[in-house]
């Protein structure tokens, strides 16, 4: 079948006062221990997470942190820290040990870089910074860094009505995103049922997978669904969408939209259609629910398309996400 990737129950924790630092460190260490990290490896996680959380508390605006199993490799840990400013002008300088500028997140990035198994940073002065890092046990395999997705429920809800899943064979990755109608547990049930139906037959072409999901969601609320198949060898994307899920091929000079037909999977659908698009290796495929505005402009984020999928996804969620709906964004690198 290939590598299966699916959405986790993401919990974004606000880092607004000193008490958050210890709570985030403990959460990361517990996750590391559950994944078999020894004392030294768990210590690396603790130091890096403490440093990143401390930076958010002391210097960030609206800082949040996500700690979870890595989407591509459950034995690894992924940490994403995001804030809304002040940002950094020179990330390479900020990564040097001992560099410090009051009021920025440059403090401690050199130490974080040494502790993490992998990391990436994107920052725009005046708009904020997103730091993505992951940790593996020593000598363990590392995730490919080709696909990621993040979710956030509406308001203070626990259940998120949006979900995604993907199957990556190396040369081809097929990804499905479902925005369950409404929000709460019933919307979550619809989106998880869409995940189940998709993963039972990931070999189907996008239009076939979409039809299968549409026919299978009749006993649920239904939702908007999109399926994209990225062929990394051919540098193409095959896409089929039903309802209000946005799909894009983004590159440093702009983006191209992919077409969905109106309807609600499980209840209303016109003739389902599949479309073919070019996906250059330097681009990024983005799928997101209508919990994100589609007005984001990739050209206003210099260098973002070259960053890790987790950093791209978290940046879009931070700036285009709305608290008035569940939100989910998935990013895939077509390049091998």
C-alpha positions in Angstrom: 0.0 0.0 0.0 2.8 2.4 0.8 3.3 4.7 3.8 0.0 5.8 5.4 -0.2 9.3 6.8 -3.3 10.6 8.6 -4.3 13.5 10.8 -3.7 13.5 14.5 -5.7 15.1 17.3 -3.6 18.2 17.1 -3.6 20.4 20.2 -2.2 23.9 19.8 -1.1 25.2 23.2 -0.8 29.0 23.9 2.6 30.1 25.2 1.6 33.3 27.0 3.1 33.0 30.5 6.0 31.1 32.2 3.8 28.2 33.4 3.4 27.2 29.7 7.1 26.4 29.4 7.1 23.6 32.0 3.9 22.2 30.7 5.1 22.0 27.1 8.4 20.5 28.2 6.7 17.8 30.2 4.3 17.0 27.4 7.2 16.6 25.0 9.2 14.4 27.3 6.2 12.1 28.0 5.7 11.7 24.2 9.4 11.0 23.7 9.4 8.3 26.5 6.4 6.7 25.0 8.3 6.4 21.7 11.2 4.7 23.3 13.6 7.6 23.5 16.3 7.0 26.1 17.2 9.6 28.8 19.7 11.4 26.6 17.4 11.6 23.6 14.5 12.7 25.7 16.8 15.3 27.3 17.5 16.8 23.8 13.7 17.1 23.3 13.3 18.8 26.7 16.0 21.4 26.1 14.8 22.3 22.6 11.1 22.6 23.5 11.9 24.6 26.7 14.1 27.0 24.7 11.4 27.4 22.0 8.6 27.8 24.5 10.7 30.3 26.5 11.2 32.4 23.4 7.5 32.4 22.7 6.6 33.5 26.2 9.3 36.2 26.4 9.4 37.6 22.9 6.4 36.5 20.7 3.0 37.8 20.1 0.2 35.2 20.1 2.7 32.4 20.4 1.4 28.8 20.1 3.1 25.4 20.0 2.1 22.0 18.6 3.7 18.8 19.9 2.8 15.5 18.3 4.0 12.3 16.7 5.5 13.1 13.3 2.8 12.6 10.6 5.2 10.7 8.3 6.8 8.6 11.1 5.0 7.8 14.3 8.3 6.9 16.1 9.5 10.5 15.6 8.3 13.7 17.4 7.4 16.9 15.6 7.2 20.3 17.3 5.9 23.4 15.6 6.1 26.9 17.2 4.2 29.8 15.6 3.8 33.5 16.4 2.5 36.7 14.8 5.6 38.9 15.1 8.0 40.7 15.3 9.8 38.3 13.0 13.5 38.2 12.1 15.4 39.7 9.2 18.4 37.5 9.2 17.7 33.9 10.2 21.2 32.6 9.4 22.6 35.2 11.8 20.0 34.3 14.5 21.2 30.6 14.3 24.7 31.5 15.5 25.2 30.7 19.1 25.2 33.7 21.4 23.2 35.9 19.0 20.6 37.9 20.8 18.4 40.8 19.8 15.9 42.0 22.3 12.3 41.5 21.2 13.0 38.8 18.6 12.9 35.0 18.5 16.6 34.8 17.5 17.5 34.0 21.1 18.4 30.3 21.5 17.9 29.2 17.9 21.5 28.0 17.7 20.9 25.6 20.6 17.6 24.4 19.2 19.4 23.6 15.9 21.9 21.5 17.8 19.3 19.6 19.8 16.8 18.8 17.0 17.3 16.0 14.5 16.0 18.4 11.9 14.5 21.9 11.8 13.4 24.7 9.5 12.5 28.3 10.2 10.5 30.9 8.2 10.1 34.5 9.4 8.8 37.7 7.9 9.6 40.9 9.8 6.4 42.3 11.3 4.4 39.2 10.5 5.9 36.5 12.6 8.0 33.3 12.8 7.2 29.6 12.3 9.7 27.1 13.6 9.3 23.4 12.7 11.6 20.8 14.3 11.6 17.0 14.7 13.4 14.5 16.9 14.3 10.9 16.4 16.1 8.5 18.6 19.8 8.1 17.8 20.6 6.2 14.6 16.8 5.9 13.8 15.5 6.6 10.3 14.4 10.2 9.6 11.1 11.3 8.0 11.2 12.3 4.3 9.7 15.7 4.9 7.5 15.6 1.8 4.1 15.9 3.3 2.4 17.4 6.4 -0.9 18.7 7.6 -2.3 20.6 10.6 -5.8 20.9 12.0 -7.5 23.2 14.5 -11.1 22.9 15.8 -13.5 25.9 15.9 -13.1 28.1 19.0 -12.6 26.0 22.2 -14.1 22.8 20.7 -12.1 19.5 21.3 -13.3 17.6 18.2 -12.2 18.9 14.8 -14.6 18.2 11.9 -11.9 18.3 9.3 -9.5 15.3 8.6 -7.0 14.2 6.1 -5.2 11.0 5.0 -2.5 10.1 2.5 -0.7 7.1 1.0 2.8 7.7 -0.2 4.6 5.1 -2.3 7.6 7.3 -3.0 6.9 8.0 -6.7 3.2 8.7 -6.1 1.3 10.2 -3.2 -2.4 10.3 -3.0 -4.0 12.6 -0.4 -7.6 13.1 0.7 -9.1 16.0 2.8 -12.6 16.1 4.1 -14.4 19.0 5.8 -17.3 17.5 7.6 -20.5 19.5 7.4 -20.8 21.9 10.4 -18.5 21.2 13.3 -18.3 19.1 16.5 -18.6 15.3 16.9 -21.0 14.7 14.0 -18.7 16.6 11.6 -15.7 14.7 13.0 -17.6 11.4 12.4 -18.2 12.2 8.8 -14.6 13.2 8.1 -13.2 10.1 9.9 -15.6 7.9 7.8 -14.2 9.6 4.7 -10.7 8.7 5.9 -11.7 5.1 6.4 -13.3 4.8 2.9 -10.3 6.4 1.3 -7.7 4.2 3.0 -9.7 1.0 2.0 -9.0 1.8 -1.7 -6.1 4.2 -2.0 -5.3 2.7 -5.4 -8.4 4.4 -7.0 -7.9 7.4 -9.2 -9.1 10.6 -7.6 -12.5 10.7 -9.3 -13.0 7.0 -8.3 -12.0 7.6 -4.7 -14.2 10.7 -4.5 -17.2 8.7 -5.9 -16.6 5.9 -3.3 -16.5 8.5 -0.5 -19.6 10.2 -1.8 -21.6 7.0 -1.9 -20.3 5.9 1.5 -21.1 9.1 3.5 -24.9 8.9 3.0 -25.5 7.9 6.7 -23.4 10.9 7.9 -23.7 14.6 7.8 -21.5 14.5 4.7 -18.9 17.1 3.8 -16.7 18.7 1.2 -14.0 16.3 -0.1 -10.9 16.6 -2.3 -8.6 14.0 -3.5 -5.3 14.7 -5.2 -2.7 12.3 -6.7 0.8 13.7 -7.1 3.0 11.8 -9.6 6.5 12.9 -8.7 8.1 11.2 -11.8 5.7 12.8 -14.3 5.5 16.1 -12.3 1.7 16.1 -12.5 -1.4 16.3 -10.2 -4.7 14.5 -10.8 -7.4 16.2 -8.8 -11.1 15.7 -8.1 -13.1 17.8 -5.6 -16.7 18.0 -4.4 -17.7 21.0 -2.4 -15.9 23.9 -0.8 -12.3 22.5 -0.3 -9.6 24.7 -1.8 -6.8 23.2 -3.8 -3.7 24.9 -5.2 -0.4 24.4 -6.8 1.8 27.2 -5.3 5.2 28.4 -6.4 7.4 31.4 -5.6 5.7 33.5 -8.3 2.1 32.7 -7.5 -0.4 29.8 -7.4 -2.8 27.9 -9.7 -6.2 26.8 -8.4 -7.6 23.3 -9.0 -11.3 22.9 -9.8 -13.9 21.3 -7.5 -17.6 20.8 -8.5 -20.4 22.1 -6.3 -22.1 19.7 -3.8 -21.9 17.8 -0.5 -20.3 14.3 -0.4 -22.9 11.9 0.8 -25.9 14.0 -0.3 -25.6 16.2 -3.4 -23.3 15.8 -6.3 -23.2 16.7 -10.0 -21.1 14.6 -12.4 -17.8 14.2 -10.7 -14.8 15.3 -12.7 -11.1 14.7 -12.6 -8.6 17.3 -13.8 -4.9 17.1 -14.7 -2.3 19.7 -13.8 1.4 20.2 -14.1 3.2 20.2 -10.7 6.9 21.3 -11.0 9.3 19.8 -8.5 9.9 23.3 -6.9 6.2 23.9 -6.2 4.0 22.8 -3.3 0.5 21.3 -3.5 -1.9 22.8 -0.9 -5.3 21.5 0.1 -7.4 23.3 2.7 -10.9 23.5 4.1 -12.9 26.7 4.2 -11.7 27.2 7.7 -8.9 29.0 5.9 -9.6 32.0 3.7 -8.4 31.4 0.2 -7.1 35.0 -0.1 -3.6 34.1 1.0 -0.8 35.3 -1.3 2.2 33.0 -1.5 4.3 35.8 -3.0 4.1 37.7 0.3 6.1 35.0 2.0 9.5 35.1 0.4 11.1 31.6 0.4 8.2 29.9 2.1 7.6 27.3 -0.7 11.2 26.0 -0.1 10.5 25.3 3.5 9.3 22.0 5.1 5.6 21.1 4.5 4.9 21.5 8.2 6.2 25.1 8.2 4.2 26.0 5.1 1.0 24.5 6.6 1.5 26.1 10.0 2.1 29.5 8.4 -1.0 29.3 6.3 -3.1 28.2 9.3 -1.7 31.0 11.4 -2.5 33.8 8.8 -5.4 32.5 6.8 -7.2 30.4 9.5 -10.4 31.6 11.1 -11.7 30.8 14.6 -15.2 30.7 13.2 -14.8 27.2 11.7 -12.8 24.0 11.9 -9.6 24.4 9.9 -7.3 21.9 8.1 -4.4 22.4 5.6 -2.3 19.8 3.9 0.9 20.5 2.0 2.8 18.1 -0.3 6.1 18.6 -2.0 6.0 17.2 -5.6 9.8 17.0 -5.8 11.5 13.7 -5.1 
